[in-house]
Amino acid sequence: MIDIKKKGAILHDYMAVKEGGAQVACQLASLLDWKLITSLVSKEMNPKDDWQNLTLDTLGRDPRTRYLRPLVTLNRWRRFKSNYETLLYSGNYCSLAAPNHPNTRNIFYCHSPSRFLFDQYEHFLTEVPTIYRPIYHRFLEKYRKQYIDSINSMDTILVNSLAVQRRVSNFLGKPSTIIYPPCDVDSFSYADDEGYYLSTARLDSLKRIDLVINAFKMMPEKRLIIASDGNERKNLEHLASGSNNITFVGMISDDKLKNLISKCIATIYIPISEDFGISPVESMAAGKPVIGAAEGGLLETVVHNETGFLLPPTFIAEQICDAVNILTREASKSMREACYLRSKKFDVKTFFAQINDILNT
């Protein structure tokens, strides 16, 4: 049996925000007692003393350099070497280090193949200023080749959902094993609702928060709390201006977020083809149902009409209104036990047992 506590390290792209991949990397490092090697660590992430930080953010915070930072980051990861017997890669940039470790056991925990290289290439390209697009296009073509080479250097590929498994097969032609991300189910609790619905999705265009806001603008008698942040916050706050039933609270502590989840009627999480999405699991762990979209990872977490309500993949704001009116306070309470039982499928204990099995085979 491998001594998993002494012979491995977790590599993760960056720790800039509390997104799902970063949380999984932290949990892996904690569960396995392995060093976490990362970059771009923010104070928000509360880095631990034993984290190894590659200090890749050499360009500072000048917004004019934002499109150069990936070049610096990729170059540093491409040159990274270590003497660990096992490296577990949790992210796409850091995977470029794999070809440097031919005698190491390389395990890739894939949250998704880089979507800006594949199925969402056109979307991400439109977000780049026109003047930079030819350069960005050439950069992506070079990165795609390096990325595929890095995947070919992996001994084992793990994925966080069936949706991602299909992408790995379609885009990379590789087999993979599903291990769902962990949720510390027992750290969540149920409380009587205080009459509001809750959105915790990051504030960017792929999460479709604008549709949620438009829906609640049509329902002034229903309350919505948005507990997150992102590059679309100003636009979304402008969209919600004048609607007293919609409140932005920004990024808050884990304890405050869990408290908000425990006291909501239901959560709303409707991103475009989400990889997995831990937010619905956290909602169910607190006994609260989810209004989601019937695509991506939500098809594997939320059970329609049992632990929430799934909208069709292509929907309009009026259909969100219909779902809110279906998931009343009474309906929410009736789903409490089913939600909790469903969340246990994704408990951190199950995750660790499955990771342990992989490492010891």
ABEGO torsion letter per residue (X at the ends): XBBAAAABBBBBABBABBBAAAAAAAAAAAAAGBBBBBBGBBAAAGBBAABBBAGABAAEABAAAAAAAAAAAAAAAAABBBABABBBBBEAAAAAAAAABAABBBBBBBAEBBAAABAAAAAAAAABBAAAAAAAAAAAAAAAAAAAAAAAABABBBBABAAAAAAAAAAAGBBBBBBBBBBBAAABBBBBBAGBBBBABBBBAAAGAAAAAAAAAABAABBBBBBBBEAAAAAAAAAABGBAABBBAEBBBAAAAAAAAAABABBBBABBGBAAGAAAAAAAAAGBBBBBBBBEAAAAABBBGAAEBBBBABBBAAAAAAAAAABBAAAAAAAAAAAAAAAAAABAAAAAAAAAAAAAX
